[in-house]
Amino acid sequence: MSHAGREHQDRMASDDWQLTERVRASVRSGGKGDPFAAAVRATRMAMIITDPRHPDNPIVFANDAFLSLTGYGRMEVMGRNCRFLQGPETDLDTVARIRAAIAAERDVHAELLNYRKDGSTFHNALFVSPVHDEDGTLLFFFASQLDVSDRYALKDERDRAQATLDANALLLREIGHRARNDLQTITAMLTLQSSGSADPAVRAALAVAIGRVDALGTLYRAPVDAAMAHDLADLAREVAGTLVQASGRRDLALDLDLAPVPVRAEAAGPLAIILNEAVMGALRPSGAGRLALQVAREGAEVVLRVGHGPVADQADASATGEAFGTDLVDALTRQLGGVRTPDGTTFRFPAERVTL
Ligand SMILES: Cc1cc2nc3c(=O)[nH]c(=O)nc-3n(C[C@H](O)[C@H](O)[C@H](O)COP(=O)(O)O)c2cc1C
């Protein structure tokens, strides 16, 4: 502080009692008397009074709560303009708003970052009011300060959590996009390989593989947030619809009974393949005019039922990959902690493993 500044402060500190008397007199003349002044002193709300008739509108009264909030001693704050609480991170627009209100002798409420004596910061909810006498002459400014840092800490935490969520959603969307492209490339490669082969067994095996890749592709078909939220009912509808359409069986009626079951991202892939294999199995018997598919929550289990036919018929599991299909379905079912009936028409999964 400059020499002149210190001199001014010293003078203010010694004037302090006189000024405080004036404040008290003013309070008394307002008819409220000492109990009010005592209450201002004792309250846990930080309060100060400044005297605009002195140069730079200095503090002439500060209660104990103000001193404990800011960490300064009484003699360190007396005679100073309150801007000493501001620092490098204090918002200058807010300060300008306070300055304008004070110049216009208006009430002002602002929240701004202030610095304690030890350099630590707090968010100050500041209320400043001018005090005029009966003639409208400005006598004092009265202010209360409330530490609202907790509220800001919560908001910071919420903002950080939201930012992480946004970043993750973006990442998932990007991954979904890439996965969709990769799966399309794989389908294209398998299709090319299939058309290059004259061997019906190879073509059939490749068709099975393409079907599985397509089933996985259903996970990434929804344009937004594809990798984030899947519903088993939607997956079942997509997979069954795609397979029935691909089978070219116009005689086949789809009988869907699908309860909404939101599933975890990591369970969606295995479930899509299981659905694919189960529906393929049900489509195999040629005479069947109806394909029934059910998704249900039964107690602590998620149940998947597919009408007609086993998952894979061991008898015709020669070169078309169905034997692999059974193993694959069993491995994936086990991976999700589930079981299937021997005929491959009913699957039960513990809800806690597959649902959100
Ligand atoms: C009664 C009163 C109390 C004030 N209390 C605070 C405070 O707690 N924290 C703060 O940063 N500014 C406070 N101010 C605002 C500053 O004293 C000052 O008016 C503000 O920084 C704008 O003026 P400047 O641009 O000249 O600094 C208070 C002002 C008055 C009149």
The ligand as an SDF file (V2000), in Angstrom:
LIG
                    3D

 31 33  0  0  0  0  0  0  0  0999 V2000
  -21.1620   -1.3280    1.3130 C   0  0  0  0  0  0  0  0  0  0  0  0
  -20.3390   -1.9760    0.2470 C   0  0  0  0  0  0  0  0  0  0  0  0
  -19.8980   -3.2580    0.4120 C   0  0  0  0  0  0  0  0  0  0  0  0
  -19.1340   -3.9020   -0.5610 C   0  0  0  0  0  0  0  0  0  0  0  0
  -18.7170   -5.1810   -0.3540 N   0  0  0  0  0  0  0  0  0  0  0  0
  -17.9530   -5.7660   -1.2840 C   0  0  0  0  0  0  0  0  0  0  0  0
  -17.4840   -7.0880   -1.0920 C   0  0  0  0  0  0  0  0  0  0  0  0
  -17.7790   -7.7460   -0.1020 O   0  0  0  0  0  0  0  0  0  0  0  0
  -16.7220   -7.6580   -2.0510 N   0  0  0  0  0  0  0  0  0  0  0  0
  -16.3860   -6.9740   -3.1970 C   0  0  0  0  0  0  0  0  0  0  0  0
  -15.7020   -7.5430   -4.0280 O   0  0  0  0  0  0  0  0  0  0  0  0
  -16.8160   -5.7130   -3.4050 N   0  0  0  0  0  0  0  0  0  0  0  0
  -17.5860   -5.0980   -2.4960 C   0  0  0  0  0  0  0  0  0  0  0  0
  -18.0140   -3.8360   -2.7080 N   0  0  0  0  0  0  0  0  0  0  0  0
  -17.7340   -3.1780   -3.9810 C   0  0  0  0  0  0  0  0  0  0  0  0
  -16.4290   -2.3960   -3.9910 C   0  0  0  0  0  0  0  0  0  0  0  0
  -16.2490   -1.6950   -2.8280 O   0  0  0  0  0  0  0  0  0  0  0  0
  -16.4620   -1.4190   -5.1810 C   0  0  0  0  0  0  0  0  0  0  0  0
  -17.5760   -0.6160   -5.0560 O   0  0  0  0  0  0  0  0  0  0  0  0
  -16.4690   -2.1300   -6.4880 C   0  0  0  0  0  0  0  0  0  0  0  0
  -15.2300   -2.7990   -6.6230 O   0  0  0  0  0  0  0  0  0  0  0  0
  -16.6520   -1.2000   -7.6960 C   0  0  0  0  0  0  0  0  0  0  0  0
  -15.8220   -0.1200   -7.6150 O   0  0  0  0  0  0  0  0  0  0  0  0
  -14.3500   -0.0370   -8.2790 P   0  0  0  0  0  0  0  0  0  0  0  0
  -14.5200   -0.3420   -9.7250 O   0  0  0  0  0  0  0  0  0  0  0  0
  -13.9310    1.3700   -8.0070 O   0  0  0  0  0  0  0  0  0  0  0  0
  -13.5150   -1.0440   -7.6060 O   0  0  0  0  0  0  0  0  0  0  0  0
  -18.7850   -3.1960   -1.7450 C   0  0  0  0  0  0  0  0  0  0  0  0
  -19.2390   -1.8800   -1.9090 C   0  0  0  0  0  0  0  0  0  0  0  0
  -20.0010   -1.2800   -0.9320 C   0  0  0  0  0  0  0  0  0  0  0  0
  -20.4460    0.1410   -1.1230 C   0  0  0  0  0  0  0  0  0  0  0  0
  1  2  1  0
  2  3  1  0
  2 30  2  0
  3  4  2  0
  4  5  1  0
  4 28  1  0
  5  6  2  0
  6  7  1  0
  6 13  1  0
  7  8  2  0
  7  9  1  0
  9 10  1  0
 10 11  2  0
 10 12  1  0
 12 13  2  0
 13 14  1  0
 14 15  1  0
 14 28  1  0
 15 16  1  0
 16 17  1  0
 16 18  1  0
 18 19  1  0
 18 20  1  0
 20 21  1  0
 20 22  1  0
 22 23  1  0
 23 24  1  0
 24 25  2  0
 24 26  1  0
 24 27  1  0
 28 29  2  0
 29 30  1  0
 30 31  1  0
M  END
$$$$
